């Protein structure tokens, strides 16, 4: 350490002195006279500068020779590794310089420079843990995937660099869409380093694509543990996976396992309607009606959804409209001001013939949205209050052209009282008219295409080609 500091100070002193000397020499008008042993030498400024440069070169060579000489002396005095250390340090300095320049080239996307520096670093350095990765990345830049794979495999075989090598092979497998191989590599990489977010994310995706729900849930637990996912997102994903497991268990006729998994899904994400409905269905099948109702009510409090209302209605399929409307008050109280609650109030009011209550519930929503669902409900109210056919059909026409929500078909279908109030025949006629119009447009398009094909077959001469038997 001290020797390196001394050499650095000497070098800086020589540079500063040389710069001053060159500046002074160039400022002279005549030349430089040098007296050596009674002899006088006269040099022009240019010759003096050249001589000074040669002196610097000689000094550098002298310092190198001095270093070699000191290494020889240490060797002769008993230090058997003095010479090898001296030359190794020189190679290491050049190798590390090539390594640094190689990574700079990789970052800049310079494939040729990266490959050249990688090969030089590998030749000078006896550090495969450093040079293999650079060579692999450089090979990827040049498009030589086979060479890159060879270096990644070498890294994977070394315990100190196994994770880096496996992760590199994983990236190659995913780029090549080798999903089975990529999943095995991702599992290996996750076992080597269970805290790497990229590896866990890749493993989760690959396991989900392979329908390995149990493995994906284990990976999800690791992601949540290291903070790679926010708790709400992790709970949402876990509920989806548990629900998929429950469906598989039902298919395999394992009711106990399906019930347990459905309850896990509902517990993980109480706002997931599919999970809560599945859990309620299993609880009903097990005779636990109160628990099923409580599940649906709590889910409605978190995220009102028509599927929850349908499941709540199916708990008492044969009850009268008045009794159902009264029973649903428990659901309404869980989230009284939500739009789904207002829609549901309106629909149940229609079923009991309470047109005023239905209009009060739907009025603000109808004015704000004019969705297909709200227009259908308004048509039912108009029919129930004795409005003219023009008003009823106006609402129905507006329903056909209004925006449709993601679950609009389910929502309107859930309002089973609407066909009774509006008229099944009228709904059928409106739907048939719309289907006829769409079919007519399709027939016109097919006719146009047929005429174009006929012209193509006829050819430029206007004659059809003869048909072959």
One Martini backbone bead per residue (centre of mass of N, CA, C, O) as a GRO file, in nm:
protein
  469
    1UNK     BB    1   0.059   0.062  -0.023
    2UNK     BB    2   0.304   0.253   0.014
    3UNK     BB    3   0.433   0.201  -0.263
    4UNK     BB    4   0.193   0.310  -0.433
    5UNK     BB    5   0.201   0.598  -0.317
    6UNK     BB    6   0.486   0.670  -0.405
    7UNK     BB    7   0.448   0.625  -0.709
    8UNK     BB    8   0.226   0.836  -0.742
    9UNK     BB    9   0.389   1.082  -0.647
   10UNK     BB   10   0.614   1.058  -0.856
   11UNK     BB   11   0.438   1.083  -1.106
   12UNK     BB   12   0.318   1.361  -1.045
   13UNK     BB   13   0.589   1.510  -1.031
   14UNK     BB   14   0.680   1.449  -1.320
   15UNK     BB   15   0.444   1.579  -1.467
   16UNK     BB   16   0.472   1.865  -1.356
   17UNK     BB   17   0.768   1.909  -1.434
   18UNK     BB   18   0.740   1.854  -1.736
   19UNK     BB   19   0.539   2.076  -1.800
   20UNK     BB   20   0.717   2.312  -1.712
   21UNK     BB   21   0.958   2.252  -1.897
   22UNK     BB   22   0.815   2.270  -2.169
   23UNK     BB   23   0.716   2.561  -2.139
   24UNK     BB   24   0.999   2.691  -2.105
   25UNK     BB   25   1.126   2.593  -2.371
   26UNK     BB   26   0.915   2.720  -2.572
   27UNK     BB   27   0.991   3.025  -2.472
   28UNK     BB   28   1.249   3.011  -2.614
   29UNK     BB   29   1.448   3.153  -2.865
   30UNK     BB   30   1.684   2.970  -2.885
   31UNK     BB   31   1.813   2.753  -2.650
   32UNK     BB   32   1.999   2.467  -2.518
   33UNK     BB   33   2.259   2.440  -2.277
   34UNK     BB   34   2.482   2.156  -2.215
   35UNK     BB   35   2.694   2.055  -1.945
   36UNK     BB   36   2.922   1.764  -1.988
   37UNK     BB   37   3.231   1.711  -1.894
   38UNK     BB   38   3.316   1.987  -2.067
   39UNK     BB   39   3.066   1.962  -2.247
   40UNK     BB   40   2.881   2.127  -2.506
   41UNK     BB   41   2.522   2.139  -2.559
   42UNK     BB   42   2.308   2.229  -2.832
   43UNK     BB   43   1.949   2.294  -2.816
   44UNK     BB   44   1.663   2.293  -2.934
   45UNK     BB   45   1.348   2.303  -2.825
   46UNK     BB   46   1.254   2.044  -2.970
   47UNK     BB   47   1.489   1.863  -2.876
   48UNK     BB   48   1.435   1.902  -2.575
   49UNK     BB   49   1.154   1.770  -2.572
   50UNK     BB   50   1.238   1.494  -2.678
   51UNK     BB   51   1.440   1.440  -2.449
   52UNK     BB   52   1.229   1.452  -2.224
   53UNK     BB   53   1.057   1.216  -2.320
   54UNK     BB   54   1.284   1.009  -2.304
   55UNK     BB   55   1.324   1.045  -2.002
   56UNK     BB   56   1.047   0.941  -1.918
   57UNK     BB   57   1.073   0.662  -2.042
   58UNK     BB   58   1.324   0.583  -1.880
   59UNK     BB   59   1.192   0.611  -1.606
   60UNK     BB   60   0.974   0.395  -1.644
   61UNK     BB   61   1.166   0.163  -1.704
   62UNK     BB   62   1.324   0.192  -1.443
   63UNK     BB   63   1.089   0.130  -1.252
   64UNK     BB   64   1.031  -0.151  -1.361
   65UNK     BB   65   1.314  -0.262  -1.309
   66UNK     BB   66   1.307  -0.208  -1.011
   67UNK     BB   67   1.075  -0.399  -0.950
   68UNK     BB   68   1.213  -0.652  -1.056
   69UNK     BB   69   1.464  -0.632  -0.876
   70UNK     BB   70   1.312  -0.653  -0.606
   71UNK     BB   71   1.185  -0.928  -0.668
   72UNK     BB   72   1.456  -1.078  -0.697
   73UNK     BB   73   1.564  -1.020  -0.418
   74UNK     BB   74   1.330  -1.158  -0.264
   75UNK     BB   75   1.376  -1.433  -0.394
   76UNK     BB   76   1.677  -1.467  -0.295
   77UNK     BB   77   1.577  -1.427   0.021
   78UNK     BB   78   1.299  -1.647   0.009
   79UNK     BB   79   1.075  -1.539  -0.188
   80UNK     BB   80   0.908  -1.751  -0.405
   81UNK     BB   81   0.654  -1.537  -0.496
   82UNK     BB   82   0.759  -1.262  -0.605
   83UNK     BB   83   0.752  -1.286  -0.916
   84UNK     BB   84   0.460  -1.388  -0.955
   85UNK     BB   85   0.327  -1.141  -0.820
   86UNK     BB   86   0.426  -0.926  -1.010
   87UNK     BB   87   0.300  -1.040  -1.278
   88UNK     BB   88   0.010  -1.075  -1.170
   89UNK     BB   89  -0.053  -0.779  -1.116
   90UNK     BB   90  -0.029  -0.691  -1.406
   91UNK     BB   91  -0.253  -0.874  -1.519
   92UNK     BB   92  -0.480  -0.775  -1.333
   93UNK     BB   93  -0.488  -0.485  -1.426
   94UNK     BB   94  -0.559  -0.553  -1.723
   95UNK     BB   95  -0.806  -0.732  -1.664
   96UNK     BB   96  -0.977  -0.525  -1.507
   97UNK     BB   97  -0.989  -0.323  -1.733
   98UNK     BB   98  -1.134  -0.511  -1.934
   99UNK     BB   99  -1.379  -0.566  -1.755
  100UNK     BB  100  -1.481  -0.275  -1.732
  101UNK     BB  101  -1.506  -0.227  -2.040
  102UNK     BB  102  -1.704  -0.457  -2.093
  103UNK     BB  103  -1.942  -0.355  -1.917
  104UNK     BB  104  -1.969  -0.089  -2.066
  105UNK     BB  105  -2.042  -0.220  -2.339
  106UNK     BB  106  -2.295  -0.364  -2.244
  107UNK     BB  107  -2.448  -0.107  -2.155
  108UNK     BB  108  -2.413   0.017  -2.462
  109UNK     BB  109  -2.440  -0.230  -2.682
  110UNK     BB  110  -2.139  -0.328  -2.756
  111UNK     BB  111  -2.065  -0.624  -2.882
  112UNK     BB  112  -1.773  -0.624  -2.987
  113UNK     BB  113  -1.633  -0.494  -2.740
  114UNK     BB  114  -1.738  -0.694  -2.531
  115UNK     BB  115  -1.605  -0.949  -2.648
  116UNK     BB  116  -1.309  -0.856  -2.646
  117UNK     BB  117  -1.293  -0.792  -2.339
  118UNK     BB  118  -1.379  -1.069  -2.238
  119UNK     BB  119  -1.144  -1.231  -2.358
  120UNK     BB  120  -0.919  -1.072  -2.218
  121UNK     BB  121  -1.007  -1.120  -1.926
  122UNK     BB  122  -0.990  -1.431  -1.942
  123UNK     BB  123  -0.681  -1.438  -2.011
  124UNK     BB  124  -0.575  -1.262  -1.751
  125UNK     BB  125  -0.784  -1.392  -1.562
  126UNK     BB  126  -0.832  -1.605  -1.261
  127UNK     BB  127  -1.178  -1.532  -1.283
  128UNK     BB  128  -1.456  -1.695  -1.366
  129UNK     BB  129  -1.676  -1.546  -1.191
  130UNK     BB  130  -1.632  -1.282  -1.375
  131UNK     BB  131  -1.598  -1.368  -1.689
  132UNK     BB  132  -1.848  -1.544  -1.755
  133UNK     BB  133  -2.069  -1.332  -1.739
  134UNK     BB  134  -1.954  -1.145  -1.953
  135UNK     BB  135  -1.955  -1.355  -2.182
  136UNK     BB  136  -2.258  -1.410  -2.179
  137UNK     BB  137  -2.354  -1.120  -2.239
  138UNK     BB  138  -2.194  -1.084  -2.499
  139UNK     BB  139  -2.323  -1.321  -2.651
  140UNK     BB  140  -2.612  -1.207  -2.644
  141UNK     BB  141  -2.547  -0.954  -2.811
  142UNK     BB  142  -2.451  -1.137  -3.067
  143UNK     BB  143  -2.658  -1.403  -3.065
  144UNK     BB  144  -2.499  -1.635  -2.895
  145UNK     BB  145  -2.670  -1.866  -2.725
  146UNK     BB  146  -2.481  -2.110  -2.694
  147UNK     BB  147  -2.250  -1.965  -2.552
  148UNK     BB  148  -2.411  -1.849  -2.320
  149UNK     BB  149  -2.503  -2.123  -2.206
  150UNK     BB  150  -2.222  -2.230  -2.139
  151UNK     BB  151  -2.158  -2.012  -1.923
  152UNK     BB  152  -2.407  -2.056  -1.742
  153UNK     BB  153  -2.339  -2.350  -1.672
  154UNK     BB  154  -2.071  -2.290  -1.538
  155UNK     BB  155  -2.196  -2.117  -1.316
  156UNK     BB  156  -2.397  -2.337  -1.206
  157UNK     BB  157  -2.158  -2.540  -1.114
  158UNK     BB  158  -2.085  -2.314  -0.922
  159UNK     BB  159  -2.159  -2.245  -0.600
  160UNK     BB  160  -2.090  -1.928  -0.610
  161UNK     BB  161  -2.267  -1.904  -0.916
  162UNK     BB  162  -2.540  -2.057  -0.945
  163UNK     BB  163  -2.764  -1.841  -0.950
  164UNK     BB  164  -2.667  -1.682  -1.195
  165UNK     BB  165  -2.680  -1.918  -1.396
  166UNK     BB  166  -2.980  -2.000  -1.359
  167UNK     BB  167  -3.097  -1.722  -1.430
  168UNK     BB  168  -2.987  -1.715  -1.717
  169UNK     BB  169  -3.132  -1.976  -1.814
  170UNK     BB  170  -3.415  -1.872  -1.755
  171UNK     BB  171  -3.418  -1.638  -1.956
  172UNK     BB  172  -3.378  -1.816  -2.206
  173UNK     BB  173  -3.629  -2.000  -2.172
  174UNK     BB  174  -3.841  -1.771  -2.184
  175UNK     BB  175  -3.765  -1.661  -2.466
  176UNK     BB  176  -3.817  -1.969  -2.592
  177UNK     BB  177  -4.078  -2.101  -2.459
  178UNK     BB  178  -3.967  -2.304  -2.219
  179UNK     BB  179  -4.170  -2.376  -1.974
  180UNK     BB  180  -4.075  -2.633  -1.830
  181UNK     BB  181  -3.779  -2.552  -1.798
  182UNK     BB  182  -3.833  -2.281  -1.660
  183UNK     BB  183  -3.970  -2.393  -1.407
  184UNK     BB  184  -3.733  -2.559  -1.302
  185UNK     BB  185  -3.535  -2.319  -1.285
  186UNK     BB  186  -3.705  -2.144  -1.094
  187UNK     BB  187  -3.707  -2.343  -0.859
  188UNK     BB  188  -3.400  -2.349  -0.825
  189UNK     BB  189  -3.356  -2.044  -0.783
  190UNK     BB  190  -3.546  -2.021  -0.534
  191UNK     BB  191  -3.376  -2.216  -0.358
  192UNK     BB  192  -3.113  -2.038  -0.364
  193UNK     BB  193  -3.309  -1.754  -0.381
  194UNK     BB  194  -3.597  -1.651  -0.199
  195UNK     BB  195  -3.544  -1.307  -0.253
  196UNK     BB  196  -3.601  -1.296  -0.555
  197UNK     BB  197  -3.830  -1.126  -0.739
  198UNK     BB  198  -3.801  -1.219  -1.033
  199UNK     BB  199  -3.811  -1.522  -0.981
  200UNK     BB  200  -4.085  -1.533  -0.834
  201UNK     BB  201  -4.252  -1.412  -1.062
  202UNK     BB  202  -4.183  -1.627  -1.274
  203UNK     BB  203  -4.283  -1.871  -1.110
  204UNK     BB  204  -4.576  -1.784  -1.079
  205UNK     BB  205  -4.646  -1.774  -1.380
  206UNK     BB  206  -4.565  -2.068  -1.454
  207UNK     BB  207  -4.755  -2.212  -1.252
  208UNK     BB  208  -5.018  -2.093  -1.359
  209UNK     BB  209  -4.990  -2.201  -1.653
  210UNK     BB  210  -4.972  -2.511  -1.523
  211UNK     BB  211  -5.188  -2.539  -1.285
  212UNK     BB  212  -5.009  -2.484  -1.012
  213UNK     BB  213  -5.163  -2.385  -0.742
  214UNK     BB  214  -4.993  -2.473  -0.499
  215UNK     BB  215  -4.723  -2.354  -0.593
  216UNK     BB  216  -4.826  -2.061  -0.626
  217UNK     BB  217  -4.895  -2.024  -0.325
  218UNK     BB  218  -4.609  -2.056  -0.219
  219UNK     BB  219  -4.489  -1.822  -0.380
  220UNK     BB  220  -4.678  -1.606  -0.265
  221UNK     BB  221  -4.573  -1.627   0.023
  222UNK     BB  222  -4.286  -1.530  -0.045
  223UNK     BB  223  -4.362  -1.255  -0.164
  224UNK     BB  224  -4.495  -1.151   0.095
  225UNK     BB  225  -4.250  -1.187   0.289
  226UNK     BB  226  -4.053  -0.981   0.107
  227UNK     BB  227  -4.246  -0.748  -0.024
  228UNK     BB  228  -4.341  -0.784  -0.340
  229UNK     BB  229  -4.635  -0.755  -0.214
  230UNK     BB  230  -4.921  -0.645  -0.146
  231UNK     BB  231  -5.159  -0.754   0.057
  232UNK     BB  232  -5.413  -0.725  -0.128
  233UNK     BB  233  -5.290  -0.869  -0.376
  234UNK     BB  234  -5.219  -1.132  -0.237
  235UNK     BB  235  -5.511  -1.201  -0.151
  236UNK     BB  236  -5.635  -1.206  -0.432
  237UNK     BB  237  -5.457  -1.431  -0.549
  238UNK     BB  238  -5.516  -1.647  -0.335
  239UNK     BB  239  -5.818  -1.668  -0.392
  240UNK     BB  240  -5.797  -1.757  -0.686
  241UNK     BB  241  -5.635  -2.016  -0.632
  242UNK     BB  242  -5.828  -2.152  -0.430
  243UNK     BB  243  -6.066  -2.162  -0.626
  244UNK     BB  244  -5.928  -2.343  -0.834
  245UNK     BB  245  -5.887  -2.578  -0.640
  246UNK     BB  246  -6.187  -2.622  -0.578
  247UNK     BB  247  -6.272  -2.695  -0.865
  248UNK     BB  248  -6.090  -2.942  -0.889
  249UNK     BB  249  -6.211  -3.094  -0.647
  250UNK     BB  250  -6.493  -3.118  -0.767
  251UNK     BB  251  -6.411  -3.278  -1.019
  252UNK     BB  252  -6.279  -3.508  -0.816
  253UNK     BB  253  -6.474  -3.556  -0.580
  254UNK     BB  254  -6.389  -3.341  -0.319
  255UNK     BB  255  -6.577  -3.185  -0.098
  256UNK     BB  256  -6.403  -3.115   0.148
  257UNK     BB  257  -6.175  -2.972  -0.005
  258UNK     BB  258  -6.353  -2.767  -0.153
  259UNK     BB  259  -6.464  -2.627   0.101
  260UNK     BB  260  -6.198  -2.537   0.226
  261UNK     BB  261  -6.099  -2.366  -0.019
  262UNK     BB  262  -6.340  -2.174  -0.040
  263UNK     BB  263  -6.304  -2.054   0.245
  264UNK     BB  264  -6.020  -1.947   0.194
  265UNK     BB  265  -6.094  -1.754  -0.033
  266UNK     BB  266  -6.298  -1.579   0.129
  267UNK     BB  267  -6.091  -1.498   0.351
  268UNK     BB  268  -5.874  -1.359   0.171
  269UNK     BB  269  -6.133  -1.233  -0.021
  270UNK     BB  270  -6.427  -1.079   0.060
  271UNK     BB  271  -6.455  -0.918  -0.236
  272UNK     BB  272  -6.500  -1.196  -0.381
  273UNK     BB  273  -6.772  -1.320  -0.529
  274UNK     BB  274  -6.692  -1.606  -0.620
  275UNK     BB  275  -6.580  -1.704  -0.348
  276UNK     BB  276  -6.830  -1.648  -0.172
  277UNK     BB  277  -7.035  -1.815  -0.331
  278UNK     BB  278  -6.886  -2.083  -0.302
  279UNK     BB  279  -6.889  -2.090   0.006
  280UNK     BB  280  -7.198  -2.073   0.041
  281UNK     BB  281  -7.267  -2.329  -0.116
  282UNK     BB  282  -7.111  -2.523   0.076
  283UNK     BB  283  -7.263  -2.447   0.334
  284UNK     BB  284  -7.543  -2.532   0.238
  285UNK     BB  285  -7.468  -2.831   0.179
  286UNK     BB  286  -7.390  -2.850   0.505
  287UNK     BB  287  -7.624  -2.677   0.668
  288UNK     BB  288  -7.493  -2.365   0.690
  289UNK     BB  289  -7.691  -2.104   0.661
  290UNK     BB  290  -7.590  -1.871   0.842
  291UNK     BB  291  -7.301  -1.860   0.735
  292UNK     BB  292  -7.377  -1.799   0.444
  293UNK     BB  293  -7.525  -1.533   0.498
  294UNK     BB  294  -7.286  -1.388   0.634
  295UNK     BB  295  -7.097  -1.396   0.395
  296UNK     BB  296  -7.276  -1.226   0.200
  297UNK     BB  297  -7.306  -0.972   0.375
  298UNK     BB  298  -7.003  -0.905   0.407
  299UNK     BB  299  -6.950  -0.883   0.103
  300UNK     BB  300  -7.152  -0.651   0.054
  301UNK     BB  301  -6.997  -0.448   0.231
  302UNK     BB  302  -6.741  -0.451   0.044
  303UNK     BB  303  -6.880  -0.583  -0.252
  304UNK     BB  304  -7.121  -0.522  -0.440
  305UNK     BB  305  -7.303  -0.794  -0.613
  306UNK     BB  306  -7.518  -0.972  -0.806
  307UNK     BB  307  -7.414  -1.257  -0.721
  308UNK     BB  308  -7.484  -1.225  -0.425
  309UNK     BB  309  -7.789  -1.182  -0.461
  310UNK     BB  310  -7.845  -1.452  -0.599
  311UNK     BB  311  -7.744  -1.630  -0.365
  312UNK     BB  312  -7.942  -1.511  -0.154
  313UNK     BB  313  -8.200  -1.602  -0.308
  314UNK     BB  314  -8.131  -1.919  -0.328
  315UNK     BB  315  -8.185  -1.984  -0.026
  316UNK     BB  316  -8.506  -1.893  -0.114
  317UNK     BB  317  -8.672  -1.997  -0.389
  318UNK     BB  318  -9.002  -2.004  -0.267
  319UNK     BB  319  -9.048  -1.723  -0.201
  320UNK     BB  320  -9.199  -1.441  -0.169
  321UNK     BB  321  -9.169  -1.118  -0.257
  322UNK     BB  322  -9.219  -0.998   0.026
  323UNK     BB  323  -9.023  -1.181   0.182
  324UNK     BB  324  -8.774  -1.111   0.020
  325UNK     BB  325  -8.769  -0.808   0.074
  326UNK     BB  326  -8.736  -0.844   0.381
  327UNK     BB  327  -8.475  -1.020   0.381
  328UNK     BB  328  -8.296  -0.802   0.218
  329UNK     BB  329  -8.249  -0.587   0.442
  330UNK     BB  330  -7.986  -0.708   0.546
  331UNK     BB  331  -7.828  -0.634   0.292
  332UNK     BB  332  -7.884  -0.328   0.273
  333UNK     BB  333  -7.754  -0.245   0.554
  334UNK     BB  334  -7.452  -0.302   0.472
  335UNK     BB  335  -7.507  -0.104   0.187
  336UNK     BB  336  -7.724   0.149   0.129
  337UNK     BB  337  -7.566   0.355  -0.104
  338UNK     BB  338  -7.528   0.165  -0.314
  339UNK     BB  339  -7.605   0.094  -0.639
  340UNK     BB  340  -7.682  -0.206  -0.598
  341UNK     BB  341  -7.888  -0.152  -0.380
  342UNK     BB  342  -8.074   0.026  -0.550
  343UNK     BB  343  -8.134  -0.178  -0.768
  344UNK     BB  344  -8.248  -0.398  -0.581
  345UNK     BB  345  -8.479  -0.236  -0.468
  346UNK     BB  346  -8.623  -0.188  -0.735
  347UNK     BB  347  -8.669  -0.486  -0.817
  348UNK     BB  348  -8.828  -0.571  -0.558
  349UNK     BB  349  -9.049  -0.359  -0.596
  350UNK     BB  350  -9.155  -0.469  -0.862
  351UNK     BB  351  -9.239  -0.752  -0.753
  352UNK     BB  352  -9.459  -0.592  -0.551
  353UNK     BB  353  -9.573  -0.317  -0.696
  354UNK     BB  354  -9.374  -0.073  -0.599
  355UNK     BB  355  -9.329   0.194  -0.790
  356UNK     BB  356  -9.234   0.425  -0.608
  357UNK     BB  357  -8.992   0.282  -0.480
  358UNK     BB  358  -8.848   0.222  -0.745
  359UNK     BB  359  -8.814   0.516  -0.836
  360UNK     BB  360  -8.652   0.616  -0.593
  361UNK     BB  361  -8.410   0.418  -0.632
  362UNK     BB  362  -8.354   0.485  -0.959
  363UNK     BB  363  -8.345   0.787  -1.031
  364UNK     BB  364  -8.045   0.876  -1.000
  365UNK     BB  365  -7.924   0.651  -1.180
  366UNK     BB  366  -8.075   0.713  -1.443
  367UNK     BB  367  -7.965   1.007  -1.476
  368UNK     BB  368  -7.651   0.932  -1.467
  369UNK     BB  369  -7.639   0.674  -1.682
  370UNK     BB  370  -7.814   0.504  -1.880
  371UNK     BB  371  -7.831   0.207  -1.868
  372UNK     BB  372  -7.956  -0.090  -1.953
  373UNK     BB  373  -8.063  -0.151  -1.672
  374UNK     BB  374  -8.211   0.116  -1.600
  375UNK     BB  375  -8.397   0.117  -1.849
  376UNK     BB  376  -8.544  -0.147  -1.784
  377UNK     BB  377  -8.660  -0.053  -1.514
  378UNK     BB  378  -8.812   0.195  -1.626
  379UNK     BB  379  -8.999   0.031  -1.806
  380UNK     BB  380  -9.135  -0.123  -1.574
  381UNK     BB  381  -9.248   0.125  -1.433
  382UNK     BB  382  -9.415   0.234  -1.663
  383UNK     BB  383  -9.598  -0.012  -1.689
  384UNK     BB  384  -9.700  -0.015  -1.390
  385UNK     BB  385  -9.813   0.302  -1.414
  386UNK     BB  386  -9.953   0.327  -1.712
  387UNK     BB  387  -9.803   0.392  -1.943
  388UNK     BB  388  -9.734   0.427  -2.246
  389UNK     BB  389  -9.606   0.251  -2.507
  390UNK     BB  390  -9.403   0.469  -2.593
  391UNK     BB  391  -9.250   0.484  -2.325
  392UNK     BB  392  -9.168   0.193  -2.298
  393UNK     BB  393  -9.024   0.169  -2.578
  394UNK     BB  394  -8.823   0.395  -2.523
  395UNK     BB  395  -8.668   0.248  -2.296
  396UNK     BB  396  -8.596  -0.003  -2.464
  397UNK     BB  397  -8.435   0.146  -2.682
  398UNK     BB  398  -8.232   0.267  -2.484
  399UNK     BB  399  -8.121  -0.005  -2.381
  400UNK     BB  400  -7.994  -0.098  -2.653
  401UNK     BB  401  -7.794   0.178  -2.664
  402UNK     BB  402  -7.670   0.143  -2.406
  403UNK     BB  403  -7.461   0.089  -2.175
  404UNK     BB  404  -7.257  -0.197  -2.083
  405UNK     BB  405  -7.176  -0.390  -1.847
  406UNK     BB  406  -6.998  -0.660  -1.758
  407UNK     BB  407  -7.282  -0.770  -1.594
  408UNK     BB  408  -7.551  -0.701  -1.751
  409UNK     BB  409  -7.674  -0.971  -1.830
  410UNK     BB  410  -7.698  -1.071  -1.542
  411UNK     BB  411  -7.858  -0.838  -1.419
  412UNK     BB  412  -8.108  -0.856  -1.600
  413UNK     BB  413  -8.157  -1.160  -1.555
  414UNK     BB  414  -8.206  -1.133  -1.246
  415UNK     BB  415  -8.466  -0.969  -1.327
  416UNK     BB  416  -8.732  -1.176  -1.338
  417UNK     BB  417  -8.973  -0.955  -1.341
  418UNK     BB  418  -8.961  -0.805  -1.616
  419UNK     BB  419  -9.115  -0.988  -1.818
  420UNK     BB  420  -9.382  -0.963  -1.659
  421UNK     BB  421  -9.409  -0.643  -1.676
  422UNK     BB  422  -9.344  -0.586  -1.981
  423UNK     BB  423  -9.329  -0.847  -2.156
  424UNK     BB  424  -9.233  -1.118  -2.320
  425UNK     BB  425  -9.322  -1.050  -2.612
  426UNK     BB  426  -9.180  -0.774  -2.635
  427UNK     BB  427  -8.895  -0.863  -2.581
  428UNK     BB  428  -8.885  -1.063  -2.815
  429UNK     BB  429  -8.938  -0.858  -3.041
  430UNK     BB  430  -8.696  -0.674  -2.991
  431UNK     BB  431  -8.477  -0.891  -3.022
  432UNK     BB  432  -8.563  -0.985  -3.306
  433UNK     BB  433  -8.518  -0.712  -3.445
  434UNK     BB  434  -8.218  -0.692  -3.385
  435UNK     BB  435  -8.133  -0.963  -3.517
  436UNK     BB  436  -8.240  -0.894  -3.800
  437UNK     BB  437  -8.060  -0.648  -3.850
  438UNK     BB  438  -7.789  -0.797  -3.816
  439UNK     BB  439  -7.841  -1.009  -4.038
  440UNK     BB  440  -7.880  -0.814  -4.274
  441UNK     BB  441  -7.597  -0.696  -4.261
  442UNK     BB  442  -7.453  -0.968  -4.308
  443UNK     BB  443  -7.584  -1.035  -4.584
  444UNK     BB  444  -7.481  -0.788  -4.734
  445UNK     BB  445  -7.181  -0.852  -4.696
  446UNK     BB  446  -7.190  -1.132  -4.839
  447UNK     BB  447  -7.293  -1.032  -5.111
  448UNK     BB  448  -7.056  -0.848  -5.174
  449UNK     BB  449  -6.841  -1.071  -5.164
  450UNK     BB  450  -6.970  -1.253  -5.384
  451UNK     BB  451  -6.944  -1.053  -5.618
  452UNK     BB  452  -6.637  -1.032  -5.607
  453UNK     BB  453  -6.583  -1.334  -5.655
  454UNK     BB  454  -6.728  -1.348  -5.931
  455UNK     BB  455  -6.538  -1.151  -6.071
  456UNK     BB  456  -6.281  -1.315  -6.027
  457UNK     BB  457  -6.381  -1.573  -6.183
  458UNK     BB  458  -6.443  -1.441  -6.458
  459UNK     BB  459  -6.261  -1.218  -6.536
  460UNK     BB  460  -6.162  -1.015  -6.801
  461UNK     BB  461  -6.360  -1.165  -7.024
  462UNK     BB  462  -6.647  -1.240  -6.872
  463UNK     BB  463  -6.591  -1.550  -6.815
  464UNK     BB  464  -6.656  -1.845  -6.698
  465UNK     BB  465  -6.536  -2.110  -6.572
  466UNK     BB  466  -6.528  -2.431  -6.606
  467UNK     BB  467  -6.677  -2.694  -6.471
  468UNK     BB  468  -6.592  -2.960  -6.279
  469UNK     BB  469  -6.677  -3.293  -6.194
   0.00000   0.00000   0.00000
